[in-house]
Amino acid sequence: MLAQWISWAYRDAFQQARREPLITLGSAPLDVPEFRGVVLGQLGEPRLLAAIDADIAGQHSHARALDVDTRNSLKDIHRRVGTAILFESSGGQSDRVAHLPELRFALGEPSLDTTSIDNAALALESRAFFVRRVGSDGFQIRHQATLKKVVSDRRASLDDGDVVKAIKELARREFERGAPPPAPSLIEDGDEVPDTPRLTLVVVDPRLEWSGPGRLPSRTAEHGRSRVFARAFSTGS
């Protein structure tokens, strides 16, 4: 594995014009399936494959997205930090936590400011699905997903119709609570306003766009010789 690591690091340095004085933990080619398989086999945790793909070395990983605009000595800094977190928080370590001083030592080089390593670790943790904070300066990557992934998956599975239905039901319950009959209804057009000779409170459909403080445009309906105005006001200005 070490020979393969060295060969990939040498090729990457040649192709990317990198000048790292040492082969650091961050240079491990986790995007190479053969190398990644050997690493996971030695760590004894194949379930970390999903974490590596999602947060560190996958084609659409969070580290790759954060590294789009990195240049010079900061090139691929988030991927390197994520790789170092993987090695420092796995294997034979006693507490299995990658602390910031350990990450600085593992990735530090003359042209790289240590605060850049700290910032990269915090940025990756804020977006990652499997990297989590431990204590004040520790990071850990595990096969269990964090709450951010659960929320993201739930949002992706939501249907627009279900969301609109839930919003309508919530708005209706709020206006019906303690209101004298008849309770206001959600309207999409002025024709839905009842033709009664009294002031009527109506609630505009939640799907109508609100472009800022003030009021939504009027929607009117003709009922015989009378005109009914349905106007919605913002609750805050």
LUMNUVEX-571710 format. One record per residue (C-alpha): x, y, z. Coordinates in pm, 1 decimal, always signed. Each point is the difference from the previous one (the first is absolute). Layout:
<<X, Y, Z>>
...
END
This chain:
<<+0.0, +0.0, +0.0>>
<<+281.6, +243.8, +80.4>>
<<+161.1, -54.1, -341.5>>
<<-332.4, +67.0, -170.2>>
<<-47.9, +310.6, +213.8>>
<<+342.7, +133.5, -95.0>>
<<-57.3, -60.9, -370.6>>
<<-336.7, +175.9, +2.8>>
<<+138.7, +291.2, +204.0>>
<<+289.6, +39.5, -244.8>>
<<-232.7, -4.6, -300.5>>
<<-239.6, +247.1, +161.3>>
<<+287.9, +235.7, +85.1>>
<<+120.2, -12.8, -359.2>>
<<-342.8, +52.8, -158.8>>
<<-120.0, +265.8, +244.5>>
<<+338.3, +173.6, +34.6>>
<<-6.4, -46.2, +375.2>>
<<+314.8, +51.5, +204.6>>
<<-75.3, -164.0, +332.0>>
<<+329.2, -77.4, +176.3>>
<<-143.5, -317.6, +156.4>>
<<-260.9, -263.2, -73.4>>
<<-257.6, +99.6, +258.7>>
<<-310.4, -183.8, +116.3>>
<<-208.7, +229.3, -216.2>>
<<+160.7, -131.1, -319.0>>
<<-148.3, -349.8, +40.2>>
<<-180.7, -80.8, -329.3>>
<<-337.1, -95.2, +148.7>>
<<-163.8, +61.9, -338.0>>
<<+179.3, -309.6, -137.3>>
<<-228.4, -302.6, +63.6>>
<<+288.0, -247.1, +42.3>>
<<+181.5, +214.7, +254.8>>
<<-321.9, +85.7, +181.7>>
<<-90.4, -368.8, +22.7>>
<<+336.5, -84.4, +156.8>>
<<-34.7, +283.8, +252.8>>
<<-350.9, -102.5, +103.9>>
<<+112.9, -361.2, +26.2>>
<<+284.5, +91.0, +233.4>>
<<-223.0, +228.8, +204.6>>
<<-253.5, -280.2, +28.3>>
<<-291.0, +234.3, -71.1>>
<<-134.2, -36.8, -356.8>>
<<-309.0, +200.5, +97.5>>
<<+214.5, +315.3, -20.6>>
<<-22.5, -19.1, -380.6>>
<<-317.8, +209.2, -5.7>>
<<+161.5, +262.2, +224.0>>
<<+308.5, +23.2, -223.1>>
<<-208.5, +36.5, -315.7>>
<<-238.9, +257.1, +147.1>>
<<+243.3, +220.8, +191.5>>
<<+358.7, -48.3, -118.8>>
<<+85.4, -159.6, -332.7>>
<<-319.3, -64.4, -196.9>>
<<-72.7, +170.2, -331.1>>
<<-266.7, +213.9, +167.8>>
<<+146.6, +5.7, +351.5>>
<<-25.2, +299.1, +230.0>>
<<+379.2, +37.2, +10.1>>
<<+17.6, +15.3, -379.5>>
<<-270.8, +266.9, -7.9>>
<<+184.1, +208.6, +259.8>>
<<+329.0, -35.0, -191.1>>
<<-130.5, +141.9, -327.3>>
<<+157.5, +341.0, +54.6>>
<<+311.5, -99.9, +198.1>>
<<+336.1, +85.5, -154.3>>
<<+376.3, -35.8, +57.2>>
<<+85.8, -133.8, +346.2>>
<<-370.6, -21.8, +90.5>>
<<-85.9, -219.8, -297.1>>
<<-218.5, -294.5, +111.1>>
<<+37.6, +110.7, +362.4>>
<<-344.2, -129.9, +99.9>>
<<+62.8, -340.2, -157.1>>
<<+338.1, -21.0, +172.3>>
<<-150.5, +96.7, +334.4>>
<<-280.8, -254.0, -41.4>>
<<+250.3, -273.4, -86.2>>
<<+208.8, +84.8, +306.4>>
<<-311.4, -8.8, +218.9>>
<<-76.5, -346.8, -134.3>>
<<+342.8, -137.8, +91.4>>
<<+32.4, +186.9, +329.9>>
<<-345.0, -107.6, +122.8>>
<<+21.0, -362.5, -113.6>>
<<+225.1, -297.1, +58.0>>
<<+205.0, -49.7, +316.6>>
<<-38.8, +342.8, +163.6>>
<<-117.5, -15.6, +358.8>>
<<-271.3, +269.4, -14.6>>
<<-60.4, -15.6, -378.4>>
<<-30.0, +377.7, -28.4>>
<<+196.6, +226.1, -235.2>>
<<+93.2, +310.3, +198.7>>
<<+103.0, +323.5, -168.3>>
<<+364.8, -19.6, +117.5>>
<<+21.2, -347.4, -156.3>>
<<-145.1, +126.7, -327.1>>
<<+245.2, +290.1, -5.5>>
<<+289.4, -237.0, +56.0>>
<<-125.7, -244.7, -263.4>>
<<-55.8, +263.3, -271.4>>
<<+222.8, +291.9, +91.7>>
<<+262.2, +122.4, -243.1>>
<<+207.8, +320.1, -25.9>>
<<-237.4, +175.1, -241.9>>
<<-323.7, -98.2, +177.5>>
<<-140.2, +200.9, +288.2>>
<<-130.1, -218.9, +281.3>>
<<-315.0, +211.7, +30.8>>
<<-88.5, -110.2, -353.5>>
<<-5.8, -359.4, +123.7>>
<<-227.7, +96.1, +289.1>>
<<-235.8, +191.3, -228.3>>
<<-12.0, -285.6, -250.3>>
<<-87.0, -250.4, +272.8>>
<<-282.0, +220.1, +129.8>>
<<-134.2, +67.9, -349.9>>
<<-0.4, -369.3, -88.5>>
<<-170.9, -97.8, +324.2>>
<<-272.4, +261.3, -53.6>>
<<-101.8, -161.0, -330.8>>
<<+100.2, -363.7, +40.5>>
<<-244.7, -284.4, +61.4>>
<<+238.7, -227.2, +194.3>>
<<+262.5, +232.4, +156.1>>
<<-94.0, +127.6, +344.2>>
<<+148.9, +218.4, +272.0>>
<<+129.6, -164.5, +315.2>>
<<+80.1, +229.5, +288.9>>
<<+149.9, +343.5, -58.1>>
<<+261.8, -86.0, -263.1>>
<<-69.0, -356.3, -109.3>>
<<-146.5, -152.3, -316.6>>
<<-112.0, -349.9, -75.9>>
<<-131.8, -181.6, -305.1>>
<<-230.6, -296.5, +54.6>>
<<-223.1, -217.9, -213.2>>
<<-311.5, +130.0, +179.0>>
<<-140.8, +306.4, -172.5>>
<<-49.3, +326.3, +186.9>>
<<-329.8, +182.2, +38.1>>
<<+86.1, +216.7, -302.5>>
<<-26.3, -300.8, -230.9>>
<<-329.5, -108.0, +153.6>>
<<-145.0, +347.5, -56.1>>
<<+140.7, +15.4, -354.0>>
<<-146.1, -338.9, -92.9>>
<<-335.7, +96.9, +148.1>>
<<-9.9, +324.3, -197.3>>
<<+89.2, -181.8, -320.6>>
<<-284.2, -247.7, +53.3>>
<<-265.9, +263.2, +63.4>>
<<-260.8, +52.6, -268.9>>
<<-108.7, +355.3, -83.0>>
<<-363.5, -100.3, +32.0>>
<<+53.4, -133.2, +350.2>>
<<+177.3, +321.0, +105.2>>
<<-276.3, +224.6, -135.7>>
<<-264.3, -216.6, +165.1>>
<<+175.5, +17.8, +336.9>>
<<+42.7, +379.6, -26.0>>
<<-369.4, +46.3, -81.3>>
<<-107.2, -218.0, +288.7>>
<<+229.4, +184.7, +241.6>>
<<-130.2, +341.3, -113.0>>
<<-361.2, -115.6, +25.2>>
<<+46.8, -131.6, +354.8>>
<<+162.4, +324.6, +114.3>>
<<-283.0, +215.8, -132.3>>
<<-272.2, -234.3, +123.4>>
<<+136.4, +0.4, +353.9>>
<<-226.4, +223.7, +206.1>>
<<-163.7, +156.4, -306.2>>
<<-381.0, +44.8, -10.3>>
<<-180.0, -184.0, -280.9>>
<<+28.9, +5.4, -290.4>>
<<+375.0, -55.2, +0.2>>
<<+203.5, +160.9, -280.8>>
<<+96.8, -218.8, -293.0>>
<<+301.6, -13.8, -227.7>>
<<-84.8, +162.5, -333.2>>
<<+181.9, -2.9, -333.0>>
<<-227.3, +246.0, -179.8>>
<<-246.8, +273.7, +88.4>>
<<-291.1, -203.5, -141.1>>
<<+30.8, -229.1, +299.3>>
<<-90.2, +279.3, +242.9>>
<<-362.7, -43.3, +117.2>>
<<-248.3, +271.3, -110.5>>
<<-122.8, +117.9, +339.6>>
<<-78.4, +358.7, +113.0>>
<<+259.2, +4.7, +273.7>>
<<+372.2, +23.8, +57.5>>
<<+153.9, -341.5, -53.9>>
<<+350.5, -111.9, +93.9>>
<<+163.4, -220.6, -260.5>>
<<+341.2, -164.8, -8.3>>
<<+192.4, -2.6, -327.1>>
<<+137.4, -330.7, -127.4>>
<<+360.1, -60.6, +124.2>>
<<+119.7, -63.0, -357.0>>
<<-50.8, +366.0, -94.5>>
<<+338.0, +173.2, +0.6>>
<<+77.3, +271.9, +252.8>>
<<+269.6, +229.6, -138.3>>
<<+70.6, +207.9, +308.2>>
<<-149.5, +209.6, +283.2>>
<<-335.6, +155.1, -80.5>>
<<-297.9, -168.8, -152.0>>
<<-75.8, -249.8, -269.9>>
<<-188.0, +116.5, -309.4>>
<<-378.4, +25.8, +27.8>>
<<-217.4, -272.5, -146.5>>
<<-356.2, +107.2, -73.4>>
<<-318.7, -181.4, -95.7>>
<<-326.1, +138.4, -144.0>>
<<-319.4, -107.2, +176.6>>
<<-298.0, +169.2, -159.8>>
<<+27.2, +373.9, +57.6>>
<<+245.4, -39.6, +285.7>>
<<+374.0, -51.8, -13.0>>
<<+180.7, -215.5, +253.0>>
<<+363.7, +78.6, +76.1>>
<<+234.3, -268.2, +128.1>>
<<+320.9, +158.8, +122.4>>
<<+276.8, -161.7, +202.4>>
<<+225.9, +196.5, +230.7>>
<<+343.0, -104.9, +119.3>>
<<+29.2, -83.1, +366.6>>
<<+327.7, +190.5, +34.4>>
<<+144.9, +305.8, -165.6>>
END
